[in-house]
Amino acid sequence: MHSSEHVTPAADTAPKWRKSSYSGGSSGECLEVGDLCTAFVPVRDSKNPHGPAVVFGAAAWTAFVGSLRAHPIDPEGRRLPFP
């Protein structure tokens, strides 16, 4: 395969994308997470569904989500006080 070629996944291997239930706003600043497989977690910008995705290892994604749950942030990226 040449570097200029693009690969399109088959329909049965394409991720199913989902957004957080908290992303109901109309500002369009949402990330979508794909459920492609258990080893990797693709993440993309919801404003650009045909654009690239950043792919995280499952362990890194789990640690990231756990950190956000333990130490939430506001929309400007500031840590919220502990409950």
C-alpha positions as CSV (number, residue, x, y, z in Angstrom):
1,M,0.0,0.0,0.0
2,H,1.3,3.4,-0.8
3,S,1.2,6.2,1.8
4,S,-1.3,8.2,-0.3
5,E,-3.9,5.4,-0.2
6,H,-6.7,5.5,2.4
7,V,-8.4,2.5,4.0
8,T,-12.1,2.6,4.7
9,P,-13.2,0.0,7.3
10,A,-15.9,-2.4,6.4
11,A,-19.3,-1.6,7.9
12,D,-19.1,-4.4,10.4
13,T,-15.7,-3.2,11.7
14,A,-16.5,0.5,11.8
15,P,-16.9,1.9,15.3
16,K,-20.3,2.9,16.7
17,W,-19.8,6.4,18.0
18,R,-21.4,7.8,21.1
19,K,-21.4,11.1,23.1
20,S,-21.7,11.7,26.8
21,S,-25.2,12.1,28.1
22,Y,-23.9,15.5,29.5
23,S,-23.2,16.9,26.0
24,G,-26.7,18.3,25.3
25,G,-25.5,21.8,24.6
26,S,-25.5,23.4,21.2
27,S,-21.9,24.7,21.3
28,G,-20.7,21.7,19.4
29,E,-17.7,21.1,21.6
30,C,-18.2,17.4,22.1
31,L,-16.0,14.4,21.7
32,E,-17.3,11.1,20.4
33,V,-16.0,7.8,21.6
34,G,-16.0,4.7,19.4
35,D,-16.5,1.1,20.6
36,L,-14.3,-0.5,17.9
37,C,-12.6,-3.1,20.1
38,T,-11.6,-3.8,23.7
39,A,-7.9,-3.0,23.2
40,F,-8.2,0.5,21.7
41,V,-10.5,3.5,22.2
42,P,-10.9,5.9,19.2
43,V,-12.0,9.5,20.0
44,R,-13.0,12.1,17.5
45,D,-14.4,15.7,17.3
46,S,-18.2,15.6,16.8
47,K,-18.0,18.6,14.5
48,N,-15.8,16.6,12.1
49,P,-17.2,13.1,12.0
50,H,-15.3,12.2,8.8
51,G,-12.0,13.6,10.2
52,P,-9.3,11.7,12.0
53,A,-9.7,10.0,15.4
54,V,-7.1,9.8,18.1
55,V,-6.7,6.3,19.4
56,F,-5.9,5.5,23.0
57,G,-5.0,2.2,24.5
58,A,-7.8,0.8,26.7
59,A,-5.7,1.1,29.9
60,A,-4.8,4.8,29.2
61,W,-8.5,5.6,28.4
62,T,-9.7,3.9,31.6
63,A,-7.1,5.9,33.7
64,F,-8.2,9.2,32.0
65,V,-11.9,8.6,32.6
66,G,-11.2,7.5,36.2
67,S,-9.2,10.7,36.8
68,L,-12.0,12.9,35.4
69,R,-14.5,11.1,37.7
70,A,-12.3,11.6,40.7
71,H,-11.3,15.2,39.9
72,P,-14.0,16.8,37.6
73,I,-13.3,19.9,35.6
74,D,-15.6,22.8,34.4
75,P,-16.1,23.7,30.7
76,E,-13.1,26.0,30.9
77,G,-10.8,23.2,32.0
78,R,-10.6,24.3,35.7
79,R,-10.7,21.6,38.4
80,L,-13.9,21.7,40.4
81,P,-13.7,21.6,44.2
82,F,-14.1,18.2,45.8
83,P,-17.6,17.4,46.9
